[in-house]
Amino acid sequence: MERLQHNDMALLAGAALFVLILLLWVNRRERLHYEKVALFTPAEKKFLHVLEQALGKEFRVYGKVRIADTILPKRTLSRKKWNRHFFQISSKHFDYVLCDRTSMDPICVIELNDRSHQKKERIKRDQLVEKACRSAKLPLIWIAVQKEYDKRALHHQIKKEITLQTAA
């Protein structure tokens, strides 16, 4: 009788080990493989700090905002056209969005231009973004990457562009 219990225990332990190995093997195949990356490039991070200092508490500044979270195709479009327009912007983002501190409505967007904006594909993307912003009456400000930024000049440039583009 004791021998039978020992065999049953060995069989049970073997089955448990088999199930554990099987679960580990299946889980290994389904494991996701992601890694954390920096949200901003060094140039974007530097500009963000300068931008926040230049604007003070006048606006809220958000970075890497998906364009489709800021503007959408007009609801009056046919479903097919709406989907086509939405697809064009859905996987793109703005570098920075300035929002009203109270209403949180977007006031303008800023694109920081580095050498990548000279590539053919990027020029095409930038033209689409510019047309989409113009259509939505959302001021778009292009700022070239610089080694140093003049905070006062940056503040003045942004305020001037918002005023000019909103009036147009």
N, C-alpha and C positions, 0 to 999 in steps of 0.2 A: 504494500500500500504506500509506504514511504517512497519507494522507488518510482511509483506512478506519479506522485506529487512532484518529485524532483524533475521528471521528464516533462510534466505539464508546465512547470515553472520555466524550464529551459526553452520549451516551445513558445510559451508566451513572451519571454524575453527576446527570443529570436524574431518573433512577429513584430514586436514593438520596435526593435532595431530596424527591421526592414521598412516599416511604415515611416519611421523618422528619416531614414536615408532617402526614401521616396519623396517625402515632403520637402526635404532640403534640396533635392535635385530639381523638383518642379518649381520651387520658389526661386531657385537660382536662375532659371530660364525666364521668369517673369519679373525679375528685379529691374527697376528703372535705373538708368545711368545718366544722372544730371550732375552738374557742378555749378556752384555759385560764381557769378561773374560781376565785375564792377558795373554799376549802373551808368557811370559817366567815364568818358576818356579823361586823361589828365587835363587836356585843354578845356573840355566842357565843365569839369569840376572847378577849375580856376575861374572860368567865366561866371559860373553860377554864384560863387562867393562875391565876385565883384558886382554882379547884377543885384544881388540882395543888398549889398552895402549901398549901391548907387540909388536904389529905389526906396530904401528904408522900409517903413511900414505902410507905404502907399498902396502896394499891391501884394498879393500872395503869388509866389513864384513856384510853379510846378515844372518838373523836368520829365522828359521822355513820355509825353502824354500821347496816347494813340489818337490820330487825327479823327477817327470815327467816334471818339468820345467827346470831341469838341465841335465838330460840324457833321451834318448828315445831308444826304441828297434830299431835295424838296419832296414833300409828301404828294405833291400833285403829279409827279412822274408816274408813268406806267410801271407796273411791277418789274418788268424786264429791264427798263432803263434804270430804275431805282437800284436794282440788284447790281447792274453793271457799274454804275457810279459808286455804289458802296464798296464793291470789290476793289476798285481802284485805290481806295484810301484805307481800307480796313486793316492792312498789315503795315501801314506806315505810321510814323510818329513825328510829332513836333519836338524840337530840342527843348523849348521852354514855352510855357503858357502863363501869361500874366492875367490874374483874375482880380475882380473887385473884391476887396476884403470882406464886405458884408454879404453881397448877393452871391458871390462865388462865380458870377458870370465871366466868361472869358472877355478880356479887354483887347488883347492882342497876342500874337504869337511871335516868337523869335527863333530864327534859324541861324545857327553859328556856322559860318562857312570856313572850311579848311580846304586843303588840296583835293579832297575826295569830291568836292562839288564841281571839279573841272572835268570829271569823267563823263563820257557820253551818256551812260545810263543814269547817272546822278543828275545831269542837266535836264533830262527828260522828266525825271521824278520831280525836280524843283519847279519845272514849268507847270506840271499838274497841280502841285501844292499851291503855287501862286494863283492859278486860275480858280481853284476850289475856294481859297480864302477870299478872293475878290468877289466871287459869286455869293458867298455867305456874309459878305461885308464884315469880315474879320481882318483887321489890319495885320499884315505880315511884315516883319522887319528882318532884314538880312544884315548880319554883322560879321565882318571878317575876323578870323582868329588873329590875335595880336600877342606880342610878348607881354605888353603892359597895356592896361586900359585906364583911361581918364574917367573916373566915376562921375564927375560933374558933366562932362561932355556926353557920356553914355546916357545919363538921366535926361539931359536936354534933348538928345537925339530921339529917345523913345517917346518922350512927351510930344515932341514936334511931329513925329511920324503918326502917332495915334490921332492927333488933332487933324493932320492933313488927310489921312486916309478915312477917318470917320466923316469928315466934311464932304468928301468926294462922292 
